[in-house]
């Protein structure tokens, strides 16, 4: 069954769309930012081709079936479009909203079809494997573009010459490391893949620490705690070895005065005293809400940055959740929060905390970065995994008995190979 999903056309196309985002970033750094519009055309054309091919295979009864919070998702999309008319620059706002809605709708219905065909847990494992390969690319590019194991800080100016920036390396390392663990403990790969996971798992720990990405470090730190406390597929020795390795890596780089860890610590202290940029933007949004209470209901307009008089700190919220809250108002935000935060976390704690760790970066990193358009670095894994974790169990009439067993929390552990 696992081979079937990895050979499924829609599964492959969805992963290629995710891969093209990274290709876009790499192309911009390698050839120049003037290439971005041309790469975007290619990426958009491939997305629409993927949508057409998905629609050709999509069963009509699955459109009607209200799984994956379908009604809530439709309301979120419609309401977000309405908020664009509140923006000072309506054309810009509508254009950016389309870049969120179109790829998101494609992901939503694609994941819905894959879950129907292959079951929730098998689909999770397959995407852990594919995203593991995709986000290995920035890690490899680090060495191809001049990086080496002797560096201890690539944050800021030290990142010059690399194909990706330091946060990209940190986020990729977090995604690779945690999907590697999820894939390993749920599928037990052998041979080349196992060696690849171990080798680049160690490298990703190193790259994570020298990147200075606080959101990635926080994600992996919380995941390590959950792995140690809840993972039942790893023995105590394996857990201790991993925790000791993380402790040893971290202790070493804390001892290096010029390391990214020490620099980011100093920056964090400075921001706490002077005001962290994202919190400044949050306070600016709250101030605008307090001036006109109707903003709490209707929002300021999605992707509306004209309302901020002071743009010398950030040009946007740099926080996907703030983007929804201040752009769409409290009711849209609550809908979004229920579908993409509350329900995934609820299902995770009920069914998956013993098996998966990937939920931590997909929940945490969007809090530190605007990631609501299809060309953003983590857009695809964020929505693929958040949708997968928010899945409602399919009714028996829509799946065969084999897939019912796969979706059953009591029996799913042995029914995905």
C-alpha positions, -999 to 999 in steps of 0.1 A, spaced: 0 0 0 29 24 8 43 20 -28 9 28 -42 7 62 -26 42 71 -35 34 63 -71 0 81 -70 0 109 -97 -17 134 -74 7 127 -45 37 132 -69 23 164 -84 17 179 -49 52 172 -39 66 187 -71 46 219 -64 63 220 -30 97 214 -45 92 242 -70 89 267 -41 125 258 -31 136 259 -67 122 295 -69 143 306 -39 174 289 -52 170 305 -86 166 339 -72 198 336 -52 218 320 -80 206 340 -110 193 371 -94 160 384 -81 149 396 -115 142 359 -122 114 357 -96 85 367 -120 96 341 -146 99 313 -121 66 323 -106 50 319 -141 64 284 -143 53 275 -108 18 289 -113 14 271 -147 24 238 -131 0 244 -102 -29 249 -126 -19 218 -146 -19 198 -113 -54 212 -104 -67 201 -138 -53 166 -134 -67 164 -99 -102 173 -111 -101 147 -138 -97 120 -112 -118 135 -84 -149 115 -74 -180 137 -73 -192 122 -40 -161 134 -23 -169 170 -31 -202 166 -12 -187 148 18 -181 172 47 -148 159 59 -117 179 70 -139 207 82 -149 214 46 -177 239 54 -154 259 78 -127 260 51 -152 273 25 -163 300 50 -127 310 57 -120 315 20 -151 334 13 -147 357 43 -110 364 36 -119 374 1 -145 399 14 -119 414 38 -97 423 8 -121 451 -1 -112 468 32 -76 472 21 -61 505 10 -46 487 -20 -74 464 -31 -57 451 -62 -26 441 -42 -47 425 -15 -68 405 -39 -38 393 -58 -20 382 -26 -52 365 -14 -54 345 -47 -18 333 -41 -31 319 -8 -64 305 -18 -56 287 -51 -27 265 -38 -45 260 -5 -77 247 -21 -55 224 -43 -38 211 -12 -70 206 6 -88 185 -20 -57 166 -29 -50 156 7 -87 147 11 -85 124 -19 -53 108 -7 -67 101 27 -98 85 12 -77 62 -9 -49 54 15 -59 63 50 -47 90 73 -16 75 89 -2 61 57 -6 95 40 11 111 69 41 87 66 43 92 29 45 130 32 70 127 60 92 108 36 87 131 6 91 164 26 123 148 41 137 145 6 126 180 -5 140 198 26 172 179 23 180 201 -7 188 233 12 210 213 36 230 199 6 231 233 -10 249 246 21 279 226 13 277 231 -25 277 269 -20 308 270 2 296 259 37 316 236 58 316 220 92 340 245 106 315 274 107 297 283 139 275 312 128 258 318 95 232 342 108 232 377 93 261 388 71 278 354 74 252 339 51 264 358 20 272 334 -8 248 307 2 218 297 -20 194 301 9 194 324 39 201 313 75 164 309 85 159 287 55 187 265 67 172 264 102 137 256 91 149 230 66 170 214 93 141 212 116 118 197 89 144 172 78 154 161 113 118 156 126 105 140 94 135 117 95 126 106 130 89 102 121 97 82 90 123 60 107 102 51 137 70 45 117 84 27 87 118 14 97 137 20 64 168 0 57 199 3 35 207 36 17 177 55 31 186 46 67 222 57 63 209 89 46 186 97 75 214 92 101 241 111 82 220 141 74 202 139 107 235 147 124 243 174 98 209 190 102 215 193 140 247 211 133 231 234 107 202 241 130 225 254 157 246 276 135 216 290 116 204 309 147 168 303 138 149 306 171 117 293 157 134 262 144 153 257 176 121 260 197 103 235 174 131 209 177 134 215 214 97 208 221 98 179 197 127 164 216 108 166 249 78 148 234 100 122 218 116 114 251 83 113 270 59 97 246 76 78 218 70 41 224 88 28 194 122 40 205 139 22 234 153 41 264 189 38 251 180 54 218 162 82 235 191 89 259 216 88 230 196 114 210 190 137 240 227 135 249 237 143 214 215 174 213 228 184 247 264 179 236 259 199 203 242 227 222 267 229 250 296 230 226 282 260 206 272 278 237 308 277 247 319 293 214 316 331 220 310 339 183 284 312 178 249 318 164 234 306 196 252 334 216 245 360 190 208 352 189 206 352 227 221 387 228 197 398 201 168 384 220 178 402 252 182 435 232 148 430 216 131 423 249 144 457 261 137 477 230 107 459 216 106 428 194 95 437 158 66 413 156 53 424 190 56 460 178 35 452 148 10 433 170 7 464 193 2 486 162 -26 463 151 -43 463 185 -41 501 186 -59 503 153 -85 479 166 -90 500 197 -95 531 177 -124 515 158 -140 485 175 -156 474 142 -122 463 131 -124 434 156 -153 421 134 -142 430 99 -104 433 103 -81 457 85 -81 438 52 -60 408 44 -24 417 33 -32 453 40 0 469 52 -9 505 42 -25 510 76 8 511 93 24 545 93 58 533 106 73 508 82 109 510 93 107 479 115 90 454 93 71 456 61 45 430 72 34 412 104 60 384 99 35 363 117 9 342 98 -15 342 127 -14 380 132 -19 382 94 -53 365 98 -63 381 130 -56 417 120 -64 412 83 -97 393 88 -110 401 123 -116 379 153 -144 357 138 -123 346 107 -93 342 130 -113 319 153 -124 298 124 -89 296 111 -76 288 146 -101 260 151 -93 243 118 -55 248 115 -44 249 152 -70 236 176 -82 205 157 -47 194 145 -33 197 181 -64 180 195 -60 150 172 -23 150 177 -26 146 215 -54 121 211 -39 98 184 -4 107 172 18 120 200 34 86 203 43 85 166 49 119 150 69 151 158 64 171 126 35 190 141 59 212 161 75 232 133 43 235 113 26 250 143 54 272 156 73 285 126 43 303 111 41 323 143 75 338 134 70 343 96 44 354 72 37 321 53 2 326 38 11 326 1 19 297 -21 54 309 -28 65 310 8 92 286 20 70 264 43 35 270 28 31 235 14 43 214 45 24 238 68 -10 232 52 -4 196 41 4 184 76 -21 207 94 -49 194 72 -37 158 77 -37 162 115 -71 178 114 -88 149 95 -121 137 107 -125 99 105 -141 89 73 -175 72 74 -175 34 65 -195 39 33 -167 60 18 -138 36 24 -131 -1 22 -126 -22 53 -88 -21 50 -87 17 52 -111 17 81 -86 -3 100 -59 21 90 -78 50 103 -87 33 136 -65 46 164 -66 11 180 -54 -8 150 -36 16 128 -1 9 140 3 -23 120 -17 -15 89 3 9 68 32 -11 54 
